[in-house]
Amino acid sequence: MNLSFFDQFTSPYLLGIPLILISMLFPALLLPSPNNRWITNRLSTLQLWLFHLITKQLMIPLIKNGHKWALLLTSLMTLLLTINLLGLLPYTFTPTTQLSMNMALAFPLWLATLLTGLRNQPSIALGHLLPEGTPTPLIPALIMIETTSLLIRPLALGVRLTANLTASHLLIQLISTATTALLPIMPTISLPTALILFLLTILEVAVAMIQAYVFVLLLSLYLQENI
């Protein structure tokens, strides 16, 4: 039973090819195709409005120098959003439930923000490791604590996204299994359980969008500290 619950987090294979590659490339099909006109239909209008909204929300905490990261952050937000939402469909696979993928996204981007700060303003970037007015005896301990908190940022980004999506998928599968098992035995109890499952599914759609936004927003805040 435990194995069947966690089988949804293993990447399926078809003819020896991992389907995670297809699931990673599929969101690109939802993007508007190049055309001579800016707006071709209502779908393009909705997509452009969504991209504008995402970019605006991500650029609010950044100063003007950080706006050059707009394309990267918006693309990352779009990728995570589409993958998380597509993973809620039946018979699909969610790549963002894999810690390895989330760390592969979090670590390079966090390192890029850190190196940006060390290159442009090294004194201010290193000054974050020691708060102003710290007593002399506490300086070594605080430097170690701040360094540790700085180094675990990419791990926190990856683990937060993985844990939230994994927990939501497991909860949906547990309740759906209970609903299916109770339907022929106790139909009156299975109906409230099905209602709970429906409400939980709506909640998980919100969680999928919020977690993608939080992941990219924290990266933008880390970038703001270093520019």
Contacts in CASP RR format, 6 or more apart in sequence:
PFRMAT RR
TARGET T0000
AUTHOR 0000-0000-0000
METHOD contacts of the structure
MODEL  1
MNLSFFDQFTSPYLLGIPLILISMLFPALLLPSPNNRWITNRLSTLQLWL
FHLITKQLMIPLIKNGHKWALLLTSLMTLLLTINLLGLLPYTFTPTTQLS
MNMALAFPLWLATLLTGLRNQPSIALGHLLPEGTPTPLIPALIMIETTSL
LIRPLALGVRLTANLTASHLLIQLISTATTALLPIMPTISLPTALILFLL
TILEVAVAMIQAYVFVLLLSLYLQENI
5 170 0 8 1.000
5 173 0 8 1.000
5 174 0 8 1.000
6 170 0 8 1.000
8 93 0 8 1.000
8 169 0 8 1.000
8 173 0 8 1.000
9 94 0 8 1.000
9 97 0 8 1.000
9 98 0 8 1.000
9 166 0 8 1.000
9 169 0 8 1.000
11 18 0 8 1.000
11 19 0 8 1.000
11 20 0 8 1.000
11 93 0 8 1.000
11 95 0 8 1.000
11 98 0 8 1.000
12 18 0 8 1.000
12 19 0 8 1.000
12 93 0 8 1.000
13 19 0 8 1.000
19 93 0 8 1.000
20 93 0 8 1.000
20 95 0 8 1.000
20 98 0 8 1.000
23 83 0 8 1.000
23 86 0 8 1.000
23 92 0 8 1.000
23 93 0 8 1.000
23 94 0 8 1.000
23 95 0 8 1.000
24 83 0 8 1.000
24 95 0 8 1.000
26 86 0 8 1.000
27 78 0 8 1.000
27 79 0 8 1.000
27 82 0 8 1.000
27 83 0 8 1.000
27 86 0 8 1.000
30 47 0 8 1.000
30 82 0 8 1.000
31 47 0 8 1.000
31 78 0 8 1.000
32 40 0 8 1.000
32 43 0 8 1.000
32 44 0 8 1.000
32 47 0 8 1.000
32 48 0 8 1.000
38 44 0 8 1.000
38 48 0 8 1.000
39 45 0 8 1.000
39 48 0 8 1.000
51 74 0 8 1.000
51 78 0 8 1.000
54 74 0 8 1.000
54 77 0 8 1.000
54 78 0 8 1.000
55 70 0 8 1.000
55 73 0 8 1.000
55 74 0 8 1.000
57 213 0 8 1.000
57 217 0 8 1.000
58 70 0 8 1.000
58 73 0 8 1.000
58 74 0 8 1.000
58 77 0 8 1.000
58 216 0 8 1.000
58 217 0 8 1.000
58 220 0 8 1.000
59 66 0 8 1.000
59 67 0 8 1.000
59 70 0 8 1.000
59 220 0 8 1.000
61 217 0 8 1.000
61 220 0 8 1.000
61 221 0 8 1.000
61 224 0 8 1.000
62 69 0 8 1.000
62 220 0 8 1.000
62 223 0 8 1.000
62 224 0 8 1.000
62 227 0 8 1.000
63 224 0 8 1.000
63 227 0 8 1.000
65 227 0 8 1.000
66 223 0 8 1.000
66 224 0 8 1.000
66 227 0 8 1.000
69 220 0 8 1.000
69 223 0 8 1.000
72 109 0 8 1.000
73 216 0 8 1.000
73 219 0 8 1.000
73 220 0 8 1.000
76 105 0 8 1.000
76 109 0 8 1.000
76 215 0 8 1.000
76 216 0 8 1.000
76 219 0 8 1.000
77 212 0 8 1.000
77 213 0 8 1.000
77 216 0 8 1.000
80 96 0 8 1.000
80 161 0 8 1.000
80 211 0 8 1.000
80 212 0 8 1.000
80 215 0 8 1.000
80 216 0 8 1.000
81 208 0 8 1.000
81 209 0 8 1.000
81 212 0 8 1.000
81 213 0 8 1.000
83 94 0 8 1.000
83 95 0 8 1.000
83 96 0 8 1.000
84 94 0 8 1.000
84 96 0 8 1.000
84 165 0 8 1.000
84 208 0 8 1.000
84 209 0 8 1.000
84 211 0 8 1.000
84 212 0 8 1.000
85 205 0 8 1.000
85 208 0 8 1.000
85 209 0 8 1.000
86 92 0 8 1.000
86 94 0 8 1.000
87 93 0 8 1.000
87 94 0 8 1.000
87 208 0 8 1.000
88 94 0 8 1.000
88 201 0 8 1.000
88 204 0 8 1.000
88 205 0 8 1.000
88 208 0 8 1.000
94 165 0 8 1.000
94 169 0 8 1.000
95 101 0 8 1.000
96 102 0 8 1.000
96 161 0 8 1.000
96 162 0 8 1.000
96 165 0 8 1.000
97 162 0 8 1.000
97 165 0 8 1.000
97 166 0 8 1.000
97 169 0 8 1.000
98 162 0 8 1.000
99 158 0 8 1.000
99 159 0 8 1.000
99 162 0 8 1.000
102 157 0 8 1.000
102 158 0 8 1.000
102 159 0 8 1.000
102 161 0 8 1.000
102 162 0 8 1.000
103 154 0 8 1.000
103 155 0 8 1.000
103 158 0 8 1.000
105 158 0 8 1.000
105 215 0 8 1.000
106 154 0 8 1.000
106 155 0 8 1.000
106 157 0 8 1.000
106 158 0 8 1.000
106 215 0 8 1.000
106 219 0 8 1.000
107 154 0 8 1.000
109 219 0 8 1.000
110 153 0 8 1.000
110 154 0 8 1.000
110 157 0 8 1.000
110 219 0 8 1.000
110 222 0 8 1.000
111 154 0 8 1.000
113 219 0 8 1.000
113 222 0 8 1.000
113 223 0 8 1.000
113 225 0 8 1.000
113 226 0 8 1.000
114 125 0 8 1.000
114 150 0 8 1.000
114 222 0 8 1.000
114 226 0 8 1.000
116 223 0 8 1.000
116 226 0 8 1.000
116 227 0 8 1.000
117 124 0 8 1.000
117 125 0 8 1.000
117 226 0 8 1.000
117 227 0 8 1.000
118 125 0 8 1.000
118 126 0 8 1.000
118 226 0 8 1.000
120 226 0 8 1.000
120 227 0 8 1.000
121 226 0 8 1.000
121 227 0 8 1.000
125 225 0 8 1.000
125 226 0 8 1.000
128 146 0 8 1.000
128 150 0 8 1.000
128 225 0 8 1.000
129 142 0 8 1.000
129 143 0 8 1.000
129 146 0 8 1.000
129 147 0 8 1.000
129 150 0 8 1.000
130 139 0 8 1.000
130 142 0 8 1.000
130 143 0 8 1.000
130 146 0 8 1.000
131 142 0 8 1.000
131 146 0 8 1.000
134 142 0 8 1.000
153 218 0 8 1.000
153 222 0 8 1.000
157 215 0 8 1.000
157 218 0 8 1.000
157 219 0 8 1.000
158 215 0 8 1.000
160 211 0 8 1.000
160 214 0 8 1.000
160 215 0 8 1.000
161 211 0 8 1.000
161 215 0 8 1.000
164 207 0 8 1.000
164 211 0 8 1.000
165 207 0 8 1.000
165 208 0 8 1.000
165 211 0 8 1.000
168 204 0 8 1.000
168 207 0 8 1.000
168 208 0 8 1.000
169 204 0 8 1.000
171 200 0 8 1.000
171 204 0 8 1.000
172 197 0 8 1.000
172 200 0 8 1.000
172 201 0 8 1.000
172 204 0 8 1.000
175 193 0 8 1.000
175 196 0 8 1.000
175 197 0 8 1.000
175 200 0 8 1.000
176 197 0 8 1.000
178 193 0 8 1.000
179 190 0 8 1.000
179 193 0 8 1.000
179 194 0 8 1.000
179 197 0 8 1.000
182 189 0 8 1.000
182 190 0 8 1.000
182 193 0 8 1.000
183 190 0 8 1.000
END
